[in-house]
Amino acid sequence: MKDGYWLVGFQYEVTGTLYSLGRIPQCKVAMLKHLQPGAKILIAGVGHGTEAIEASKLGVHVTAVDLSRTMLDHLQKRIDKFRPPTPVRIVHDDIFNVKEFEQYDMVIGNFFLNVFGEDTVPKVAQHLSALVKPGGHLVVGDFMLPEKGWRGWLQRLNWYLAISIYAATTEAVLHPVWNYAGLVEGTGCKVQEIQYFRILGLKLYWSIRGKKPG
Ligand SMILES: C[S@@+](CC[C@H](N)C(=O)[O-])C[C@H]1O[C@@H](n2cnc3c(N)ncnc32)[C@H](O)[C@@H]1O
């Protein structure tokens, strides 16, 4: 299986944390508060799995999916280190090959939809939504959609700095910031909550929770 992160995967979590002054890891775990022990969640494009470990500590059953062996090896090292109480199921595959439809209380795609181009991203969002149980949650954490005025230029700068590096070193595609709230709504999930993560008052990341009709 193709590993788009073989070159830069090792530093992904540390760099993201430093780059965002800790906001990216906060964004990744923001919606776990809605989970009860025993809930089933799937994390698409899990990477090093900050939210997978935290969810497991809450007694949640986590399925972690990623195409990259490098990323999953780092997740496994963290599992070995933190020994979370509930086992994390690791699936090394393309998310489109996961066909456990309507099985999950929550499906999370953190900084995942941003790797896809304009034609593919709605299909990926739709697939994630199809994995959510009726009445369950689809959660997307990512770069903030640029606002109007000077704030928007700083938000764009924040995105283009990051994507330029990853488009050059991985299979991520260079593109404008997608409207992640719109993508969630486009799957039929109704947005219930948005949490913003700011630096000096500027919204740079957001976590969006949509609810699938019951
Ligand atoms: C930008 S990284 C984000 C990683 C992690 N979610 C985070 O926030 O740190 C995107 C991840 O999605 C994975 N990925 C990309 N396309 C995928 C696909 N079609 N199926 C499963 N994982 C995929 C990549 O291997 C990578 O680990």
PDBQT file of the ligand as one rigid body, heavy atoms in Angstrom, charges set to zero:
ROOT
HETATM    1  C1  LIG A 301      -2.853  15.477   7.136  1.00  0.00    +0.000 C 
HETATM    2  S1  LIG A 301      -2.648  13.913   7.863  1.00  0.00    +0.000 S 
HETATM    3  C2  LIG A 301      -3.555  14.081   9.376  1.00  0.00    +0.000 C 
HETATM    4  C3  LIG A 301      -3.243  13.014  10.386  1.00  0.00    +0.000 C 
HETATM    5  C4  LIG A 301      -4.033  13.120  11.706  1.00  0.00    +0.000 C 
HETATM    6  N1  LIG A 301      -5.459  13.052  11.509  1.00  0.00    +0.000 N 
HETATM    7  C5  LIG A 301      -3.662  14.377  12.429  1.00  0.00    +0.000 C 
HETATM    8  O1  LIG A 301      -4.520  15.267  12.548  1.00  0.00    +0.000 OA
HETATM    9  O2  LIG A 301      -2.530  14.479  12.905  1.00  0.00    +0.000 OA
HETATM   10  C6  LIG A 301      -3.721  12.938   6.859  1.00  0.00    +0.000 C 
HETATM   11  C7  LIG A 301      -3.695  11.466   7.178  1.00  0.00    +0.000 C 
HETATM   12  O3  LIG A 301      -4.686  10.810   6.369  1.00  0.00    +0.000 OA
HETATM   13  C8  LIG A 301      -4.120   9.613   5.840  1.00  0.00    +0.000 C 
HETATM   14  N2  LIG A 301      -4.828   9.314   4.590  1.00  0.00    +0.000 N 
HETATM   15  C9  LIG A 301      -4.782  10.001   3.425  1.00  0.00    +0.000 A 
HETATM   16  N3  LIG A 301      -5.619   9.457   2.525  1.00  0.00    +0.000 NA
HETATM   17  C10 LIG A 301      -6.219   8.402   3.139  1.00  0.00    +0.000 A 
HETATM   18  C11 LIG A 301      -7.200   7.445   2.735  1.00  0.00    +0.000 A 
HETATM   19  N4  LIG A 301      -7.713   7.470   1.506  1.00  0.00    +0.000 N 
HETATM   20  N5  LIG A 301      -7.582   6.510   3.615  1.00  0.00    +0.000 NA
HETATM   21  C12 LIG A 301      -7.063   6.478   4.869  1.00  0.00    +0.000 A 
HETATM   22  N6  LIG A 301      -6.134   7.362   5.314  1.00  0.00    +0.000 NA
HETATM   23  C13 LIG A 301      -5.710   8.301   4.467  1.00  0.00    +0.000 A 
HETATM   24  C14 LIG A 301      -2.649   9.936   5.641  1.00  0.00    +0.000 C 
HETATM   25  O4  LIG A 301      -1.874   8.771   5.581  1.00  0.00    +0.000 OA
HETATM   26  C15 LIG A 301      -2.366  10.781   6.890  1.00  0.00    +0.000 C 
HETATM   27  O5  LIG A 301      -2.005  10.007   7.998  1.00  0.00    +0.000 OA
ENDROOT
TORSDOF 0
